């Protein structure tokens, strides 16, 4: 039941209209155009006002529901989950077409199918982007109609969506081929992390160990800079075509520290070989550090999760015959 206050002459009239929340749009329109109503105090202007309120409330509810569907599904929201699966499938299909389309023989044979799939996925992406920017105001962070939408449009995922859509328009309007940017859409698949406990654990461990990892990689970059500079000084005169600059020396440092060893650039002087041996040994230790840090982080998180499960395990108290957990026992 809705109470609606409207202006009526010299005062205000409060209409308490039973069942208004159950009236359909068709029934309201029928009342408006026929001018007939079983409610004596209800005039046509009141019906117009009621209809306006009902439409505004319905639009707000629709926007909120669209926002819920477009974002990561909550437990029990199967419509949102189905939408996520559909979008993931469209993204994978779009990227598959992009990859297969780079093979000339395949493109010449199936170009029409690829074109239709590209058009279909483009339409889906555009519709999704428009719906997202329309419904984003349902999020309290972006509640302002204009500024909120601008802030949302500048978020990482929104920028990725925009960069995916723009290449199609750039090609249609200006003939500029930017379709390679479509591959950025693959980053939207990161949303699948929510549905996987294992992937969530990986993200959590990296987040917890980010400071230690940053320090390790900072040390690795410093070693790389020193190695590239020294190798340029040592081998530059002996192999000017291969060590023509410090970046060339840094390229050698990357493949040496990573113990890849392409063989395209190798030191030939005694000093260069000695330096190369030292850098290779340092690389083994430095590249092993992040693996050890992550392994330690995984061990702590798994142990913590195991303890949490044990604390939540229910036991039957032999004295009071009540169900208790280890957490409850520790509190007592």
Buried (B, 14 or more C-beta within 10 A) or exposed (E): EBEBEBEBEEEEBEBEBEEBEEBEEEEBEEBBEEEEBEBEEBBEEBBEBBBEEBEEEEEEEEBBBBBBBBBBBEEEBEEBBEBBEEBBEBBEBBBEBBEEBEEEEEEEEBEEEBEEBBEBBBEBBBEBBEBBBBBBBBBEEBEEEEEBBEBBBEEEEBEBBBBBBBBBEBEEEEEEEBBEBBEBBBBBEEBEBBEEEEEEBBEEBEEEBEEBBEEBEEEBEEBBBBBBBBBBBBBBEEBEEBBEEBEBBBBBBBBBBEEEEEEEBBBEBEBBBEBBEEBBEBBEEBBEBBEEBBEEBBEEBEEEEEEEEEEEEEEEEEEEEEEBBBEBEEEE
